[in-house]
Amino acid sequence: MTTLSLRALNRALLQRQFLLARTDETPQAVLARLVAMQAQEPNWPFVGLWSRIRDFEHAGLTNLLADGRVVRSGLLRSTQHLAVAGDFRRFRPLLQPVLDRTASTVHFRRGNAGLDTGELVAAGLRILGGHAMPRRELARRLAAEHPGRDGRLLAAEVELRAAVVHDPATAGWGAWGTRSAVSVTAVGVGAPASAQELVRRYLAAFGPASVKDVQAWSGLTRLGEIVETMRGELRRHRDPHGRELVDLAGAELPDPDTPAPVRLLPGFDNVLLGHADRTRIISDEDRKRIMPGRALVRPAFLVDGRVHGSWSLSGGELRLTPFRPLPAAARAALEEEAQRLLPFVGGESVFFESR
């Protein structure tokens, strides 16, 4: 087995994520390649696609949402994602045990103690009736049917246990900050995809990777058994620590010396969340800065393919915060990329903030 350096793994990841060079692929094709894009904050996937697609405009994703070709819902790791509708309908049943596990935590047991889970989900689907409904109205009506219980917890559990997608308007580009008036609609799903297909799709976007990496990304467990059934179709490598990695047999590994351009990543970007061991793109020290808590992943920027700082937008000012001094050429390239992003995010100026 070939041992791959961190730099080799970094360049492979960037290439598969369209971060070594912007692509001319359509937004739908890029979303399909990435499997899904994390979307707690609805605006962030727009920025993620801007960083990956040449000449990307908001309408490229807005139209897909409006047409129902892309949907927003709970998916990987029980978190909100955008996915191509066909992928959502096939991968949601496969990933449903992960969402059920989340719905069974102490947080939800405070609201559903003594309730039959199947009856609660059936009530939620009956209330929704196949039409879009504000989440707060679903919560109100569930609370009315179950006096003394927190309707918000009941509604959130229904969203986890049933295939419920968000109204396109609540998933589209708009004001920064997660919208409170989310509308949801129950949808049908198809036959579940196989775990083998999910592994293949993951490796196409994030490989080479370990079994633990696939599990951390998907939330599924016991995938080692699945990968073993695929032994004949996968290539094996080792990482710098001697751990086994797997990859698609025909997947390209770019030259580790391939230059990596400066890139601005949105909050919760896939490339930072796709592995259990993320040192191929971010150091453990910088990971604490970008991910200070379980529920927060700050926007970051890449220099030579690795996280070198964070950025934010406030009052029209795009603020860049390097974690360590930048060479003059890298600083100039970063400022140029930030200036290009300004009109897309409605900013007015770029400012470097020293730590």
The 8 nearest C-alpha neighbors of each residue, nearest first, counted from 0:
[[1, 236, 235, 2, 237, 234, 243, 3],
 [0, 2, 236, 237, 3, 235, 238, 4],
 [1, 3, 237, 238, 236, 239, 0, 4],
 [4, 2, 238, 7, 237, 1, 239, 8],
 [3, 5, 7, 6, 239, 8, 238, 2],
 [6, 4, 8, 279, 7, 9, 3, 239],
 [5, 7, 9, 4, 8, 255, 10, 279],
 [6, 8, 255, 4, 10, 9, 5, 3],
 [9, 7, 5, 11, 6, 10, 279, 12],
 [10, 8, 6, 279, 12, 7, 11, 280],
 [9, 11, 13, 7, 12, 8, 255, 14],
 [10, 12, 8, 14, 9, 252, 13, 253],
 [13, 11, 9, 15, 10, 14, 205, 16],
 [14, 12, 18, 16, 10, 19, 15, 11],
 [13, 15, 19, 17, 11, 16, 12, 18],
 [16, 14, 204, 12, 17, 13, 11, 205],
 [15, 17, 13, 18, 14, 204, 12, 33],
 [18, 16, 51, 14, 15, 21, 19, 20],
 [17, 19, 13, 20, 16, 51, 14, 21],
 [20, 18, 14, 13, 259, 17, 260, 21],
 [19, 21, 18, 17, 22, 14, 51, 260],
 [22, 20, 51, 52, 53, 17, 18, 19],
 [21, 23, 52, 24, 53, 51, 17, 20],
 [22, 24, 53, 52, 25, 21, 54, 51],
 [25, 23, 22, 28, 29, 26, 52, 27],
 [24, 26, 28, 27, 29, 23, 52, 59],
 [27, 25, 29, 28, 30, 59, 60, 24],
 [28, 26, 30, 25, 29, 31, 83, 63],
 [29, 27, 31, 25, 26, 30, 24, 32],
 [28, 30, 32, 26, 31, 27, 33, 25],
 [31, 29, 33, 27, 32, 28, 35, 34],
 [30, 32, 34, 28, 29, 33, 27, 83],
 [31, 33, 29, 30, 34, 28, 204, 203],
 [32, 34, 30, 35, 31, 204, 29, 36],
 [35, 33, 31, 32, 30, 82, 200, 36],
 [36, 34, 82, 81, 33, 30, 80, 37],
 [37, 35, 81, 80, 38, 269, 44, 82],
 [38, 36, 80, 79, 267, 39, 81, 269],
 [37, 39, 80, 40, 79, 41, 44, 36],
 [40, 38, 79, 41, 37, 177, 80, 78],
 [39, 41, 38, 177, 42, 43, 176, 175],
 [42, 40, 170, 38, 43, 39, 171, 172],
 [43, 41, 172, 45, 40, 44, 175, 173],
 [42, 44, 46, 265, 45, 41, 40, 266],
 [45, 43, 47, 46, 42, 48, 38, 36],
 [44, 46, 48, 43, 47, 42, 49, 57],
 [47, 45, 49, 43, 44, 48, 265, 50],
 [46, 48, 44, 50, 45, 49, 265, 264],
 [47, 49, 51, 45, 50, 46, 52, 44],
 [50, 48, 46, 55, 47, 51, 52, 45],
 [49, 51, 47, 48, 52, 46, 262, 263],
 [50, 52, 21, 48, 17, 49, 18, 22],
 [53, 51, 22, 21, 55, 49, 48, 23],
 [52, 54, 21, 55, 22, 23, 51, 49],
 [55, 53, 52, 56, 49, 23, 21, 22],
 [54, 56, 49, 52, 53, 59, 57, 48],
 [57, 55, 58, 59, 54, 49, 343, 60],
 [58, 56, 59, 60, 61, 45, 55, 172],
 [59, 57, 61, 60, 56, 62, 63, 55],
 [58, 60, 57, 56, 61, 62, 26, 55],
 [59, 61, 63, 58, 62, 57, 64, 26],
 [60, 62, 58, 64, 63, 171, 59, 57],
 [63, 61, 65, 64, 60, 58, 59, 66],
 [64, 62, 68, 60, 66, 69, 61, 65],
 [65, 63, 69, 67, 61, 167, 62, 66],
 [64, 66, 62, 67, 167, 63, 61, 68],
 [67, 65, 63, 64, 68, 62, 69, 167],
 [68, 66, 64, 69, 65, 63, 70, 84],
 [67, 69, 63, 84, 66, 83, 64, 70],
 [70, 68, 83, 84, 64, 67, 63, 82],
 [71, 69, 81, 82, 84, 64, 67, 164],
 [72, 70, 81, 80, 165, 164, 170, 79],
 [73, 71, 164, 79, 80, 165, 74, 163],
 [72, 74, 79, 78, 77, 80, 159, 75],
 [73, 75, 77, 78, 80, 72, 91, 79],
 [74, 76, 217, 77, 78, 218, 73, 94],
 [75, 77, 218, 78, 217, 74, 97, 216],
 [78, 76, 98, 74, 73, 75, 97, 101],
 [79, 77, 73, 76, 74, 75, 80, 37],
 [78, 80, 73, 72, 39, 38, 37, 74],
 [81, 79, 37, 38, 36, 71, 72, 35],
 [80, 82, 71, 36, 35, 70, 38, 37],
 [83, 81, 35, 69, 70, 87, 84, 80],
 [82, 84, 69, 86, 85, 68, 31, 87],
 [85, 83, 69, 87, 68, 86, 70, 82],
 [86, 84, 88, 87, 83, 89, 68, 82],
 [85, 87, 89, 83, 84, 88, 90, 82],
 [88, 86, 84, 90, 85, 89, 91, 82],
 [87, 89, 188, 85, 189, 86, 91, 90],
 [90, 88, 191, 192, 86, 87, 189, 91],
 [89, 91, 93, 87, 92, 192, 86, 88],
 [90, 92, 94, 93, 87, 88, 89, 95],
 [93, 91, 95, 191, 94, 90, 89, 188],
 [94, 92, 90, 191, 91, 95, 192, 193],
 [93, 95, 91, 92, 97, 96, 90, 74],
 [94, 96, 92, 98, 97, 93, 91, 99],
 [97, 95, 99, 98, 94, 100, 93, 219],
 [98, 96, 100, 95, 99, 94, 218, 219],
 [97, 99, 77, 101, 95, 100, 159, 96],
 [100, 98, 96, 102, 101, 97, 160, 95],
 [99, 101, 97, 103, 98, 102, 96, 104],
 [100, 102, 98, 103, 99, 104, 97, 77],
 [103, 101, 99, 100, 104, 156, 107, 98],
 [102, 104, 100, 101, 99, 107, 108, 105],
 [105, 103, 106, 101, 102, 107, 108, 100],
 [104, 106, 108, 107, 109, 103, 102, 101],
 [107, 105, 104, 108, 109, 110, 103, 102],
 [108, 106, 109, 105, 110, 104, 102, 103],
 [107, 109, 105, 111, 110, 112, 106, 104],
 [110, 108, 107, 106, 111, 112, 105, 152],
 [111, 109, 108, 107, 148, 149, 112, 152],
 [110, 112, 108, 114, 109, 113, 107, 153],
 [113, 111, 108, 114, 110, 109, 107, 115],
 [112, 114, 111, 115, 108, 116, 110, 109],
 [115, 113, 111, 112, 116, 119, 118, 117],
 [114, 116, 118, 117, 119, 113, 111, 112],
 [117, 115, 119, 118, 114, 120, 111, 121],
 [116, 118, 120, 119, 115, 121, 122, 114],
 [117, 119, 121, 115, 116, 120, 122, 114],
 [120, 118, 116, 122, 117, 121, 123, 115],
 [119, 121, 123, 117, 157, 122, 118, 124],
 [122, 120, 118, 124, 123, 119, 125, 117],
 [123, 121, 125, 119, 120, 124, 118, 126],
 [122, 124, 120, 126, 125, 121, 157, 127],
 [123, 125, 127, 121, 126, 122, 128, 120],
 [126, 124, 122, 128, 123, 127, 121, 129],
 [127, 125, 123, 128, 124, 122, 137, 140],
 [128, 126, 124, 125, 129, 130, 123, 132],
 [129, 127, 125, 126, 130, 124, 185, 184],
 [128, 130, 185, 127, 184, 131, 186, 124],
 [131, 129, 128, 184, 127, 132, 185, 183],
 [132, 130, 184, 183, 182, 166, 133, 129],
 [131, 133, 182, 183, 134, 130, 127, 184],
 [134, 132, 182, 136, 135, 181, 183, 180],
 [133, 135, 137, 182, 136, 181, 132, 138],
 [134, 136, 138, 133, 137, 139, 151, 180],
 [137, 135, 139, 133, 138, 134, 140, 132],
 [136, 138, 134, 140, 135, 139, 141, 154],
 [137, 139, 150, 151, 135, 154, 141, 136],
 [140, 138, 136, 142, 137, 141, 150, 135],
 [139, 141, 143, 137, 142, 138, 136, 144],
 [140, 142, 144, 138, 143, 139, 150, 137],
 [141, 143, 150, 145, 139, 140, 144, 146],
 [144, 142, 140, 141, 145, 146, 139, 150],
 [143, 145, 141, 142, 146, 140, 122, 139],
 [144, 146, 142, 143, 148, 141, 147, 150],
 [147, 145, 148, 143, 142, 144, 149, 141],
 [146, 148, 145, 149, 142, 143, 150, 110],
 [147, 149, 146, 110, 142, 145, 150, 111],
 [148, 150, 151, 152, 110, 142, 153, 147],
 [151, 149, 138, 142, 153, 152, 141, 139],
 [152, 150, 138, 154, 153, 149, 155, 135],
 [153, 151, 155, 150, 154, 149, 110, 156],
 [152, 154, 150, 156, 151, 155, 157, 149],
 [155, 153, 138, 157, 151, 156, 152, 150],
 [156, 154, 152, 158, 157, 153, 151, 159],
 [155, 157, 159, 153, 158, 154, 102, 152],
 [156, 158, 154, 160, 120, 159, 155, 161],
 [159, 157, 155, 156, 161, 163, 160, 154],
 [158, 160, 156, 157, 98, 161, 102, 155],
 [159, 161, 157, 158, 99, 156, 98, 120],
 [162, 160, 158, 157, 159, 163, 120, 185],
 [163, 161, 186, 185, 164, 158, 187, 160],
 [162, 164, 185, 184, 158, 161, 186, 183],
 [165, 163, 72, 184, 183, 71, 185, 70],
 [166, 164, 183, 71, 182, 72, 167, 184],
 [165, 167, 182, 168, 169, 183, 164, 131],
 [168, 166, 170, 64, 169, 65, 171, 165],
 [169, 167, 171, 170, 166, 65, 172, 165],
 [168, 170, 167, 166, 171, 181, 165, 178],
 [171, 169, 167, 41, 168, 71, 165, 166],
 [172, 170, 168, 169, 61, 167, 41, 173],
 [171, 173, 42, 41, 170, 57, 61, 174],
 [174, 172, 171, 175, 42, 41, 169, 170],
 [173, 175, 176, 172, 42, 178, 177, 41],
 [174, 176, 173, 42, 177, 40, 41, 178],
 [175, 177, 178, 40, 174, 41, 42, 173],
 [178, 176, 40, 179, 41, 175, 39, 174],
 [177, 179, 180, 181, 176, 169, 41, 40],
 [178, 180, 181, 177, 134, 135, 169, 176],
 [181, 179, 178, 133, 182, 134, 135, 169],
 [182, 180, 133, 134, 179, 169, 178, 183],
 [183, 181, 133, 132, 166, 134, 165, 131],
 [182, 184, 165, 131, 132, 164, 166, 163],
 [183, 185, 131, 163, 164, 130, 129, 165],
 [184, 186, 163, 129, 162, 164, 124, 127],
 [187, 185, 162, 163, 184, 188, 129, 164],
 [186, 188, 189, 162, 185, 88, 163, 161],
 [189, 187, 88, 89, 186, 190, 162, 92],
 [190, 188, 88, 89, 191, 187, 92, 85],
 [189, 191, 89, 192, 188, 92, 88, 90],
 [192, 190, 89, 92, 93, 90, 189, 193],
 [191, 193, 89, 90, 93, 196, 190, 194],
 [192, 194, 195, 196, 191, 197, 93, 90],
 [193, 195, 197, 196, 198, 192, 225, 93],
 [194, 196, 198, 193, 197, 199, 225, 226],
 [197, 195, 199, 193, 198, 194, 200, 192],
 [196, 198, 194, 200, 195, 199, 201, 193],
 [199, 197, 201, 195, 196, 200, 202, 194],
 [200, 198, 196, 202, 201, 197, 203, 195],
 [199, 201, 197, 203, 198, 202, 196, 204],
 [200, 202, 198, 204, 199, 203, 205, 197],
 [201, 203, 206, 205, 199, 204, 200, 246],
 [204, 202, 200, 201, 205, 206, 199, 15],
 [203, 205, 15, 202, 201, 33, 16, 32],
 [206, 204, 202, 12, 201, 203, 207, 15],
 [207, 205, 202, 208, 246, 203, 204, 12],
 [206, 208, 246, 245, 244, 202, 205, 8],
 [209, 207, 206, 244, 245, 212, 246, 210],
 [208, 210, 244, 212, 211, 245, 243, 213],
 [209, 211, 213, 212, 223, 214, 222, 208],
 [212, 210, 214, 209, 213, 215, 275, 274],
 [211, 213, 274, 275, 209, 215, 210, 214],
 [214, 212, 216, 210, 211, 215, 217, 209],
 [213, 215, 211, 219, 217, 218, 212, 216],
 [216, 214, 212, 275, 218, 213, 217, 211],
 [217, 215, 273, 213, 214, 218, 274, 212],
 [216, 218, 75, 214, 219, 76, 215, 213],
 [217, 219, 76, 214, 215, 216, 97, 75],
 [220, 218, 214, 217, 97, 94, 221, 222],
 [219, 221, 222, 214, 218, 223, 217, 215],
 [222, 220, 223, 224, 219, 225, 214, 210],
 [223, 221, 225, 224, 220, 226, 210, 214],
 [222, 224, 226, 221, 225, 210, 227, 220],
 [223, 225, 227, 222, 226, 221, 228, 229],
 [226, 224, 222, 228, 227, 223, 195, 229],
 [225, 227, 229, 223, 228, 224, 222, 230],
 [226, 228, 224, 230, 229, 225, 223, 222],
 [227, 229, 225, 226, 230, 224, 231, 195],
 [230, 228, 226, 227, 231, 232, 233, 225],
 [229, 231, 227, 233, 232, 228, 226, 234],
 [230, 232, 229, 233, 228, 234, 227, 248],
 [233, 231, 230, 229, 248, 234, 247, 246],
 [234, 232, 248, 247, 230, 246, 231, 245],
 [233, 235, 248, 246, 245, 247, 236, 232],
 [234, 236, 245, 244, 0, 246, 233, 243],
 [237, 235, 0, 1, 244, 2, 243, 245],
 [238, 236, 2, 243, 241, 242, 244, 3],
 [237, 239, 3, 241, 240, 242, 2, 4],
 [240, 238, 241, 4, 3, 2, 237, 5],
 [241, 239, 238, 242, 237, 2, 243, 4],
 [240, 242, 237, 238, 239, 243, 2, 236],
 [243, 241, 237, 238, 240, 244, 239, 209],
 [244, 242, 237, 236, 209, 241, 238, 245],
 [243, 245, 209, 208, 236, 237, 235, 207],
 [246, 244, 235, 207, 208, 234, 209, 236],
 [247, 245, 207, 234, 233, 206, 202, 248],
 [246, 248, 233, 250, 249, 234, 202, 199],
 [247, 249, 234, 233, 250, 246, 232, 235],
 [248, 250, 247, 251, 234, 246, 233, 232],
 [251, 249, 247, 248, 252, 246, 203, 206],
 [250, 252, 253, 249, 11, 248, 247, 15],
 [251, 253, 11, 250, 254, 7, 10, 255],
 [254, 252, 11, 255, 251, 10, 257, 7],
 [253, 255, 256, 257, 252, 7, 10, 11],
 [256, 254, 7, 257, 6, 10, 253, 9],
 [255, 257, 254, 258, 6, 7, 10, 253],
 [256, 258, 254, 255, 259, 253, 10, 19],
 [259, 257, 256, 260, 303, 19, 304, 255],
 [258, 260, 303, 304, 19, 257, 261, 302],
 [261, 259, 262, 303, 258, 19, 302, 304],
 [260, 262, 302, 301, 333, 332, 303, 259],
 [261, 263, 301, 300, 260, 264, 50, 302],
 [262, 264, 300, 299, 301, 50, 265, 261],
 [265, 263, 299, 298, 300, 47, 262, 268],
 [266, 264, 298, 43, 268, 47, 46, 267],
 [265, 267, 298, 297, 296, 268, 43, 264],
 [268, 266, 296, 37, 265, 269, 297, 298],
 [267, 269, 266, 270, 265, 271, 264, 37],
 [270, 268, 272, 271, 273, 36, 267, 37],
 [269, 271, 268, 272, 273, 16, 12, 205],
 [272, 270, 269, 268, 273, 277, 280, 267],
 [273, 271, 269, 270, 274, 268, 216, 267],
 [272, 274, 216, 270, 269, 271, 205, 212],
 [275, 273, 212, 276, 277, 272, 216, 215],
 [274, 276, 212, 215, 277, 211, 273, 216],
 [277, 275, 274, 278, 212, 279, 211, 273],
 [278, 276, 279, 274, 280, 281, 275, 271],
 [277, 279, 281, 282, 280, 276, 283, 5],
 [278, 280, 9, 5, 277, 8, 281, 6],
 [279, 281, 305, 278, 9, 277, 306, 304],
 [282, 280, 278, 306, 305, 277, 286, 279],
 [283, 281, 278, 285, 284, 286, 280, 277],
 [282, 284, 286, 285, 281, 287, 278, 277],
 [285, 283, 282, 286, 287, 288, 281, 289],
 [286, 284, 288, 282, 287, 283, 281, 289],
 [285, 287, 283, 289, 288, 284, 290, 282],
 [288, 286, 291, 290, 285, 284, 289, 283],
 [289, 287, 285, 286, 291, 290, 284, 297],
 [288, 290, 297, 286, 296, 287, 291, 285],
 [289, 291, 296, 287, 292, 286, 288, 295],
 [292, 290, 287, 288, 289, 295, 293, 296],
 [293, 291, 295, 294, 290, 296, 287, 289],
 [292, 294, 295, 290, 291, 296, 287, 289],
 [293, 295, 292, 296, 290, 291, 267, 39],
 [296, 294, 292, 290, 293, 297, 291, 267],
 [297, 295, 290, 267, 266, 289, 298, 294],
 [296, 298, 266, 289, 299, 295, 290, 267],
 [299, 297, 266, 265, 309, 264, 310, 296],
 [300, 298, 309, 264, 308, 310, 263, 297],
 [299, 301, 263, 262, 308, 264, 306, 309],
 [300, 302, 306, 305, 262, 304, 261, 307],
 [301, 303, 261, 304, 305, 307, 306, 300],
 [304, 302, 259, 305, 260, 301, 261, 258],
 [303, 305, 302, 259, 301, 280, 9, 306],
 [306, 304, 280, 301, 302, 303, 281, 307],
 [307, 305, 301, 281, 300, 308, 280, 299],
 [306, 308, 301, 322, 302, 321, 300, 305],
 [309, 307, 321, 322, 320, 300, 299, 306],
 [308, 310, 299, 320, 298, 300, 319, 321],
 [311, 309, 319, 318, 298, 299, 320, 317],
 [310, 312, 318, 317, 313, 298, 319, 309],
 [313, 311, 317, 316, 318, 315, 314, 310],
 [314, 312, 316, 315, 311, 317, 318, 346],
 [313, 315, 316, 312, 346, 317, 347, 348],
 [314, 316, 346, 347, 313, 312, 317, 348],
 [317, 315, 348, 313, 314, 312, 346, 349],
 [316, 318, 312, 349, 311, 348, 350, 346],
 [317, 319, 350, 311, 310, 351, 349, 316],
 [318, 320, 310, 351, 352, 350, 309, 321],
 [319, 321, 352, 309, 308, 310, 351, 353],
 [322, 320, 308, 323, 307, 319, 309, 324],
 [321, 323, 308, 307, 320, 354, 324, 309],
 [322, 324, 321, 325, 307, 308, 354, 320],
 [325, 323, 326, 321, 322, 330, 353, 307],
 [324, 326, 330, 329, 327, 323, 321, 328],
 [325, 327, 329, 328, 330, 324, 331, 323],
 [326, 328, 330, 329, 331, 325, 332, 324],
 [329, 327, 331, 330, 326, 332, 325, 333],
 [330, 328, 332, 326, 331, 327, 333, 325],
 [331, 329, 333, 327, 328, 332, 325, 326],
 [330, 332, 334, 328, 329, 333, 335, 327],
 [333, 331, 329, 335, 334, 330, 328, 336],
 [334, 332, 330, 336, 335, 331, 261, 329],
 [333, 335, 337, 331, 336, 332, 338, 330],
 [334, 336, 332, 338, 333, 337, 331, 339],
 [337, 335, 339, 333, 338, 334, 332, 340],
 [338, 336, 340, 334, 339, 335, 333, 341],
 [337, 339, 335, 341, 336, 340, 334, 349],
 [338, 340, 336, 337, 341, 335, 342, 343],
 [339, 341, 337, 343, 338, 342, 336, 344],
 [340, 342, 346, 338, 343, 344, 339, 345],
 [343, 341, 345, 344, 340, 346, 339, 347],
 [342, 344, 340, 341, 345, 346, 56, 339],
 [345, 343, 341, 342, 346, 340, 46, 312],
 [346, 344, 342, 343, 341, 315, 347, 340],
 [347, 345, 315, 341, 344, 316, 342, 348],
 [346, 348, 315, 316, 341, 345, 349, 342],
 [349, 347, 316, 317, 346, 350, 315, 341],
 [350, 348, 317, 316, 318, 338, 337, 351],
 [349, 351, 318, 319, 317, 352, 348, 316],
 [352, 350, 319, 318, 320, 353, 349, 321],
 [351, 353, 320, 319, 350, 318, 354, 321],
 [352, 354, 320, 351, 321, 322, 319, 323],
 [353, 352, 320, 322, 321, 323, 324, 351]]
